[in-house]
Amino acid sequence: MTREIVARGATLAQAFTEAALSVFALAADPASVAAREVREVRAHGPSLPALLAHLIGEGAYLQEIEDFACHTIDLAVFEVDPRPGGEPMRLHAFLHGEPLVFERQGPVAMISAVSSREISIQPIADGYEIRVMVTAG
């Protein structure tokens, strides 16, 4: 099933976090997930949509390989300003959550990879709005 996720934040970092958490919520209801463990992820990208796509991809990998459900995200590094030499934008994040427990979370949907073409990031009057087309099933 393909769905459009719309996330907003007062800052770009907040909008990124909300967008990623909304995508991960398709797999497991965050209300049923406790922040018992932490996973560290890093993402790079030449554009904002590519950077977000890589963050979502890292979370989807954790879900698929480690059965890890995300509850919250802390961005330790969020560098999106262009730098000399064409170095890509980057982020370093800590995903707080726990391994999936079928009795609590029930059956979960698997998140498919998202490409930068499926992501739109726009400034709005009170911050940023991000739209992501994602397939979960």
BALUM-246321 format. One record per atom (N, C-alpha, C): residue in one letter; atom name; z, y, x. Coordinates in Angstrom, 3 decimals. Last residue first. Example, Ala and Ser with C-alpha at 12.3 -4.5 7.8 and 13.67 -1.06 7.14 Angstrom:
# BALUM-246321
> S  N  7.080  -2.250  12.850
> S  CA  7.140  -1.060  13.670
> S  C  7.870  0.030  12.900
> A  N  7.800  -5.690  13.190
> A  CA  7.800  -4.500  12.300
> A  C  7.800  -3.300  13.200
//
This chain:
# BALUM-246321
> G  N  3.563  -2.618  3.975
> G  CA  3.430  -3.751  3.068
> G  C  4.064  -4.987  3.625
> A  N  2.224  0.583  4.355
> A  CA  3.397  -0.296  4.499
> A  C  3.214  -1.453  3.528
> T  N  0.507  3.151  5.827
> T  CA  0.369  1.893  5.108
> T  C  1.590  1.044  5.406
> V  N  0.415  6.693  5.441
> V  CA  0.960  5.498  6.095
> V  C  0.763  4.293  5.187
> M  N  -0.235  9.932  6.175
> M  CA  -0.751  8.815  5.376
> M  C  -0.351  7.537  6.108
> V  N  1.819  12.709  6.226
> V  CA  1.439  11.489  6.943
> V  C  0.940  10.470  5.932
> R  N  2.375  16.091  6.711
> R  CA  1.870  15.086  5.786
> R  C  1.379  13.908  6.619
> I  N  4.796  18.547  7.184
> I  CA  4.036  17.465  7.801
> I  C  3.656  16.486  6.704
> E  N  5.543  21.936  7.498
> E  CA  5.304  20.836  6.582
> E  C  4.415  19.817  7.295
> Y  N  8.050  24.211  8.678
> Y  CA  6.855  23.381  8.885
> Y  C  6.786  22.298  7.827
> G  N  9.292  27.261  7.559
> G  CA  9.328  26.251  8.610
> G  C  7.999  25.547  8.784
> D  N  8.918  28.837  5.304
> D  CA  10.287  28.607  5.776
> D  C  10.381  27.503  6.822
> A  N  6.096  29.012  4.981
> A  CA  6.934  30.219  4.965
> A  C  8.321  29.991  5.566
> I  N  4.703  26.686  7.366
> I  CA  4.863  27.203  6.015
> I  C  5.862  28.360  6.084
> P  N  2.363  25.171  9.589
> P  CA  3.490  26.081  9.388
> P  C  3.507  26.534  7.931
> Q  N  1.485  21.713  9.403
> Q  CA  1.176  23.100  9.068
> Q  C  2.436  23.950  9.049
> I  N  -0.059  18.789  10.250
> I  CA  1.129  19.597  10.520
> I  C  0.762  21.057  10.318
> S  N  -1.079  15.611  9.263
> S  CA  -1.361  17.046  9.167
> S  C  -0.051  17.799  9.362
> I  N  -2.358  12.472  10.137
> I  CA  -1.206  13.381  10.158
> I  C  -1.694  14.823  10.129
> E  N  -4.360  10.767  10.648
> E  CA  -3.673  10.587  9.363
> E  C  -2.459  11.505  9.233
> R  N  -5.172  11.140  13.204
> R  CA  -6.078  11.618  12.141
> R  C  -5.429  11.541  10.767
> S  N  -3.325  9.790  14.714
> S  CA  -3.178  11.250  14.615
> S  C  -4.091  11.830  13.529
> S  N  -2.404  6.788  12.932
> S  CA  -3.191  7.525  13.924
> S  C  -3.005  9.026  13.701
> V  N  0.112  4.378  12.754
> V  CA  -0.433  5.603  12.175
> V  C  -1.231  6.309  13.268
> A  N  0.597  0.912  12.136
> A  CA  0.398  2.016  13.071
> A  C  -0.253  3.189  12.344
> S  N  2.610  -0.032  9.304
> S  CA  1.416  -0.124  10.142
> S  C  1.345  1.076  11.071
> I  N  5.692  -1.483  8.679
> I  CA  4.985  -0.217  8.836
> I  C  3.790  -0.437  9.753
> M  N  6.583  -3.882  6.298
> M  CA  6.206  -3.626  7.685
> M  C  5.377  -2.340  7.720
> A  N  9.367  -3.827  4.122
> A  CA  7.938  -3.637  4.323
> A  C  7.688  -3.395  5.808
> V  N  11.867  -6.320  3.506
> V  CA  11.429  -5.040  4.050
> V  C  9.918  -5.016  4.179
> P  N  14.150  -7.619  1.138
> P  CA  12.878  -7.743  1.841
> P  C  12.416  -6.361  2.311
> G  N  17.519  -6.356  1.810
> G  CA  16.516  -7.060  1.030
> G  C  15.223  -7.192  1.809
> Q  N  19.667  -5.183  3.056
> Q  CA  18.451  -4.381  2.911
> Q  C  17.394  -5.046  2.036
> R  N  21.642  -7.234  2.784
> R  CA  21.940  -5.838  2.478
> R  C  20.670  -5.037  2.204
> E  N  20.508  -9.673  3.403
> E  CA  21.440  -9.611  2.280
> E  C  21.736  -8.168  1.858
> F  N  19.029  -9.115  5.731
> F  CA  18.335  -9.383  4.463
> F  C  19.269  -9.245  3.265
> V  N  19.459  -6.681  7.928
> V  CA  20.249  -7.753  7.326
> V  C  19.684  -7.980  5.926
> L  N  18.119  -5.417  10.930
> L  CA  17.973  -5.641  9.498
> L  C  18.798  -6.843  9.050
> P  N  20.232  -3.816  13.302
> P  CA  19.296  -4.887  12.965
> P  C  19.280  -5.099  11.451
> E  N  20.532  -0.226  12.871
> E  CA  21.082  -1.561  13.068
> E  C  19.999  -2.597  12.820
> G  N  20.704  3.073  14.220
> G  CA  20.507  2.160  13.104
> G  C  21.149  0.830  13.394
> H  N  19.189  5.795  15.781
> H  CA  20.447  5.165  15.405
> H  C  20.199  4.292  14.177
> L  N  17.195  6.575  18.406
> L  CA  17.156  6.102  17.031
> L  C  18.442  5.335  16.762
> F  N  16.679  9.243  20.411
> F  CA  17.616  8.150  20.196
> F  C  17.583  7.809  18.711
> A  N  13.826  10.378  22.300
> A  CA  14.659  10.313  21.103
> A  C  15.582  9.108  21.135
> H  N  11.782  12.621  23.733
> H  CA  12.701  11.545  24.098
> H  C  13.712  11.521  22.960
> L  N  8.413  13.744  23.926
> L  CA  9.738  13.731  23.326
> L  C  10.485  12.504  23.803
> R  N  5.737  15.941  24.932
> R  CA  6.555  14.737  25.033
> R  C  7.851  14.891  24.269
> M  N  2.312  16.783  25.578
> M  CA  3.575  17.057  24.904
> M  C  4.407  15.780  24.968
> P  N  0.778  16.236  28.819
> P  CA  0.922  16.102  27.361
> P  C  2.290  16.543  26.861
> E  N  -0.502  18.570  31.127
> E  CA  0.479  17.524  30.855
> E  C  0.717  17.451  29.353
> G  N  -2.355  20.422  32.053
> G  CA  -2.710  19.593  30.906
> G  C  -1.743  18.458  30.641
> G  N  -1.708  22.207  33.978
> G  CA  -2.130  20.882  34.412
> G  C  -2.449  19.944  33.269
> P  N  0.985  23.916  32.360
> P  CA  -0.120  23.886  33.333
> P  C  -0.446  22.447  33.732
> R  N  1.611  23.105  28.913
> R  CA  2.059  23.322  30.276
> R  C  0.868  23.267  31.223
> P  N  2.345  24.015  25.530
> P  CA  1.370  23.644  26.566
> P  C  1.899  23.990  27.956
> D  N  5.285  22.816  23.993
> D  CA  4.548  23.976  24.501
> D  C  3.573  23.517  25.575
> V  N  6.853  20.745  23.276
> V  CA  5.550  20.834  22.620
> V  C  4.758  22.060  23.047
> E  N  9.385  18.682  23.835
> E  CA  8.565  19.660  24.553
> E  C  7.162  19.663  23.977
> F  N  12.245  17.616  23.298
> F  CA  11.149  17.903  22.375
> F  C  10.341  19.032  22.988
> V  N  14.819  15.383  23.917
> V  CA  13.781  16.224  24.524
> V  C  12.686  16.385  23.481
> A  N  16.441  14.240  22.012
> A  CA  17.062  14.742  23.234
> A  C  16.117  15.690  23.960
> L  N  16.738  13.974  18.673
> L  CA  15.744  14.323  19.687
> L  C  16.463  14.927  20.883
> D  N  17.987  11.378  16.822
> D  CA  18.379  12.540  17.623
> D  C  17.302  12.773  18.670
> I  N  17.765  10.000  13.627
> I  CA  17.072  10.234  14.898
> I  C  17.652  11.483  15.542
> T  N  19.103  7.351  11.545
> T  CA  18.973  8.746  11.964
> T  C  18.259  8.810  13.311
> H  N  18.335  4.680  10.898
> H  CA  19.111  5.492  9.957
> H  C  18.978  6.981  10.275
> C  N  16.031  2.013  11.200
> C  CA  16.495  3.322  11.659
> C  C  17.214  4.072  10.546
> A  N  16.290  -1.376  11.969
> A  CA  16.107  -0.383  10.912
> A  C  16.742  0.929  11.373
> F  N  14.753  -3.889  13.824
> F  CA  15.660  -2.750  13.858
> F  C  15.297  -1.761  12.765
> D  N  13.515  -6.242  14.656
> D  CA  14.056  -6.158  13.296
> D  C  15.056  -5.017  13.184
> E  N  12.213  -6.129  17.076
> E  CA  13.669  -6.292  17.114
> E  C  14.311  -6.338  15.728
> I  N  9.484  -5.987  16.312
> I  CA  9.906  -6.865  17.395
> I  C  11.411  -7.149  17.368
> E  N  9.332  -4.216  14.050
> E  CA  8.617  -5.484  14.079
> E  C  9.185  -6.464  15.113
> Q  N  10.987  -2.030  14.706
> Q  CA  11.185  -2.760  13.462
> Q  C  10.558  -4.149  13.553
> L  N  9.907  -1.202  17.128
> L  CA  11.303  -1.657  17.075
> L  C  11.577  -2.469  15.816
> Y  N  7.363  -0.455  16.187
> Y  CA  7.499  -1.533  17.167
> Y  C  8.918  -2.094  17.144
> A  N  8.023  1.708  14.599
> A  CA  7.421  0.532  13.969
> A  C  7.519  -0.679  14.895
> G  N  8.924  3.480  16.585
> G  CA  9.852  2.990  15.565
> G  C  9.329  1.752  14.869
> E  N  6.510  3.871  17.957
> E  CA  7.671  3.322  18.661
> E  C  8.690  2.756  17.671
> G  N  4.937  5.033  15.921
> G  CA  4.562  3.747  16.505
> G  C  5.710  3.087  17.243
> I  N  6.251  7.452  15.609
> I  CA  6.248  6.492  14.498
> I  C  5.893  5.102  15.007
> L  N  5.587  8.537  18.118
> L  CA  6.988  8.346  17.729
> L  C  7.091  7.317  16.602
> H  N  2.783  8.637  17.900
> H  CA  3.393  7.776  18.913
> H  C  4.876  7.531  18.615
> A  N  2.495  10.501  15.852
> A  CA  1.971  9.146  15.667
> A  C  2.597  8.184  16.671
> L  N  3.574  12.767  17.114
> L  CA  4.273  12.172  15.973
> L  C  3.799  10.740  15.730
> L  N  1.557  13.146  19.067
> L  CA  2.956  12.956  19.463
> L  C  3.746  12.297  18.335
> A  N  -0.687  13.567  17.477
> A  CA  -0.646  12.402  18.364
> A  C  0.789  12.105  18.792
> P  N  -0.012  16.015  16.204
> P  CA  -0.191  14.789  15.416
> P  C  -0.126  13.520  16.280
> L  N  0.175  17.703  18.583
> L  CA  1.339  17.423  17.731
> L  C  1.150  16.174  16.874
> S  N  -1.528  16.261  21.449
> S  CA  -1.458  17.152  20.289
> S  C  -0.207  16.804  19.486
> P  N  -1.316  14.424  23.458
> P  CA  -2.035  15.664  23.774
> P  C  -1.998  16.687  22.638
> G  N  1.886  12.829  23.927
> G  CA  0.652  13.032  23.196
> G  C  0.009  14.349  23.546
> H  N  4.536  10.442  24.144
> H  CA  3.716  11.501  24.726
> H  C  2.480  11.660  23.868
> A  N  7.884  9.301  23.701
> A  CA  6.507  9.401  23.227
> A  C  5.831  10.583  23.914
> R  N  10.552  6.982  23.863
> R  CA  9.848  8.136  24.431
> R  C  8.430  8.115  23.900
> V  N  13.730  5.830  22.676
> V  CA  12.263  5.810  22.696
> V  C  11.737  7.091  23.316
> E  N  16.519  3.755  22.405
> E  CA  15.947  4.922  23.075
> E  C  14.433  4.777  23.100
> R  N  18.700  2.868  19.841
> R  CA  17.521  2.502  20.617
> R  C  16.932  3.796  21.159
> V  N  21.994  1.950  18.952
> V  CA  21.059  3.002  19.355
> V  C  19.901  2.383  20.129
> E  N  23.975  0.879  16.118
> E  CA  23.363  0.694  17.429
> E  C  22.381  1.822  17.701
> R  N  24.943  1.712  13.657
> R  CA  25.810  0.909  14.521
> R  C  25.301  0.791  15.948
> A  N  24.554  3.284  11.153
> A  CA  24.200  3.726  12.511
> A  C  25.119  3.026  13.513
> A  N  23.378  1.187  8.488
> A  CA  24.463  1.865  9.205
> A  C  23.990  2.229  10.613
> V  N  21.443  1.241  5.607
> V  CA  21.447  1.034  7.058
> V  C  22.583  1.835  7.681
> S  N  21.137  1.928  3.032
> S  CA  21.635  0.570  3.271
> S  C  21.740  0.244  4.761
> A  N  20.010  4.399  3.131
> A  CA  21.365  4.310  2.571
> A  C  21.976  2.929  2.801
> P  N  17.401  3.917  3.984
> P  CA  18.386  4.395  4.956
> P  C  19.823  4.336  4.436
> D  N  15.703  1.053  3.068
> D  CA  16.404  2.205  2.512
> D  C  17.479  2.671  3.492
> A  N  13.015  0.158  5.109
> A  CA  14.381  -0.158  4.679
> A  C  15.050  1.123  4.204
> A  N  10.339  1.034  5.079
> A  CA  10.675  -0.327  5.500
> A  C  12.046  -0.739  4.987
> L  N  10.334  3.630  4.325
> L  CA  9.474  2.727  3.567
> L  C  9.806  1.265  3.888
> A  N  11.822  4.880  6.230
> A  CA  12.497  4.564  4.964
> A  C  11.634  3.674  4.069
> F  N  9.992  5.528  8.183
> F  CA  10.852  4.367  8.416
> F  C  11.575  3.940  7.138
> V  N  8.945  7.856  6.966
> V  CA  8.089  6.685  7.182
> V  C  8.946  5.439  7.356
> S  N  11.218  9.462  7.048
> S  CA  10.602  9.140  5.755
> S  C  9.676  7.938  5.866
> L  N  11.641  9.691  9.804
> L  CA  12.636  9.006  8.978
> L  C  12.069  8.612  7.612
> A  N  9.326  11.196  10.487
> A  CA  9.533  9.845  11.026
> A  C  10.534  9.064  10.176
> A  N  9.850  13.572  9.016
> A  CA  8.631  12.791  8.785
> A  C  8.813  11.352  9.275
> E  N  12.287  14.456  10.105
> E  CA  12.201  14.116  8.683
> E  C  10.973  13.263  8.382
> T  N  11.474  14.928  12.774
> T  CA  12.522  13.961  12.471
> T  C  12.444  13.509  11.023
> F  N  9.546  16.948  12.379
> F  CA  9.196  15.684  13.035
> F  C  10.201  14.595  12.661
> A  N  11.169  18.952  11.253
> A  CA  10.077  18.385  10.463
> A  C  9.623  17.051  11.054
> Q  N  12.833  19.512  13.430
> Q  CA  13.407  18.981  12.189
> Q  C  12.333  18.328  11.327
> A  N  10.902  20.520  15.225
> A  CA  11.682  19.329  15.575
> A  C  12.299  18.699  14.326
> L  N  10.078  22.825  13.892
> L  CA  9.126  21.740  14.105
> L  C  9.859  20.440  14.434
> T  N  12.535  23.863  11.460
> T  CA  11.924  23.911  12.788
> T  C  10.938  22.758  12.894
> A  N  12.980  23.290  8.840
> A  CA  13.054  24.697  9.232
> A  C  12.458  24.902  10.617
> G  N  10.717  20.895  7.448
> G  CA  11.870  21.235  8.261
> G  C  11.822  22.697  8.630
> R  N  9.404  18.269  5.378
> R  CA  9.525  19.682  5.756
> R  C  10.770  19.876  6.602
> A  N  6.967  15.808  4.547
> A  CA  8.277  16.165  5.106
> A  C  8.253  17.631  5.507
> V  N  5.400  13.436  2.694
> V  CA  5.451  14.877  2.914
> V  C  6.867  15.204  3.367
> I  N  3.347  10.658  2.880
> I  CA  4.698  11.154  3.113
> I  C  4.577  12.655  3.354
> E  N  1.343  8.727  0.883
> E  CA  1.420  9.988  1.609
> E  C  2.881  10.415  1.671
> R  N  0.566  5.244  1.320
> R  CA  1.316  6.334  0.681
> R  C  1.219  7.576  1.541
> T  N  -0.910  2.164  0.643
> T  CA  -0.983  3.410  1.399
> T  C  -0.290  4.504  0.610
> M  N  0.000  -1.166  0.842
> M  CA  0.000  0.000  0.000
> M  C  0.000  1.242  0.897
//
